Amino acid sequence: MKLKIVSWIKKQVIEAGVKGIVIGLSGGVDSAVVSALAKQAVGKNNVLALMLPCHSQPQDLIDAKIVAKKLGIKTKVIDLSGVYDSLKKILPPGNKLAALNLKPRLRMLTLYYFANKLNYLVGGTGNKSELSVGYFTKHGDGATDILPIAGLLKKDVRRLARELGLPEHIITKSPTAGLWVGQTDEGEMGITYNELDDILERLEKRQKQTVSKHKVKKVKEMIRRSEHKRLGPKICFI
């Protein structure tokens, strides 16, 4: 698994004619795994980990720094809180989702700035579990050049993280997009990753489901409603 992904990343970099990879390092297991794989693919001097707090929990930045130090990769911290506040001031009032989605979109804007500046690719950190049900922000964390772990369910990402020797507390911490205090992925989705992974795996293999019918129906609906996120813009062909 690891060797295949590392080889794939190398191929993408060579084919794109770029010098390296820039990654948003959040302090979570997904971005830690992608950073570790990128380092193995292109070398530590060709990976830039951007830490982009935006009214984020302090522990997330601490954890991101721990991962970066362990990997020995280059880092830069850019606090987007002030930019976020200024943007909200000039925009008309909106609902909670509209406001919160500005955060990942500001982060992606920053990642692409550095990618253009350095001639790097933006390495996405989305996994198969999240991507399948649309648990990402369109043109936010969903906007990226390559998705190295998009073929791995969350449980597979955690298994790979241990193989890569990443800190155990990073692997086991509750996944969060850091959108508000106390926010967790599982709380927002209304389903645990273990349940989600099991449902997705059984759907793919056409096996009998063991999780409640209500949750299976919920996941199927999430897949259906998020299809537009996984496709490019629709074109009106003339």
ABEGO torsion letter per residue (X at the ends): XAAAAAAAAAAAAAAAGBABBBBBBAGBAAAAAAAAAAAAAAEAAABBBBBBBBGBBAAAAAAAAAAAAAAGBBBBBBBAAAAAAAAAAABBBBBAAAAAAAAAAAAAAAAAAAAAAAGBBBBBABBAAAAAAGBBBBGBAABBABBAAAABBAAAAAAAAAAAGBBAAAAABBBBAGABBGBBAAAAAGBBAAAAAAAAAAAAAGBBBABBAAAAAAAAAAAAAAAAAABBBBBBBX
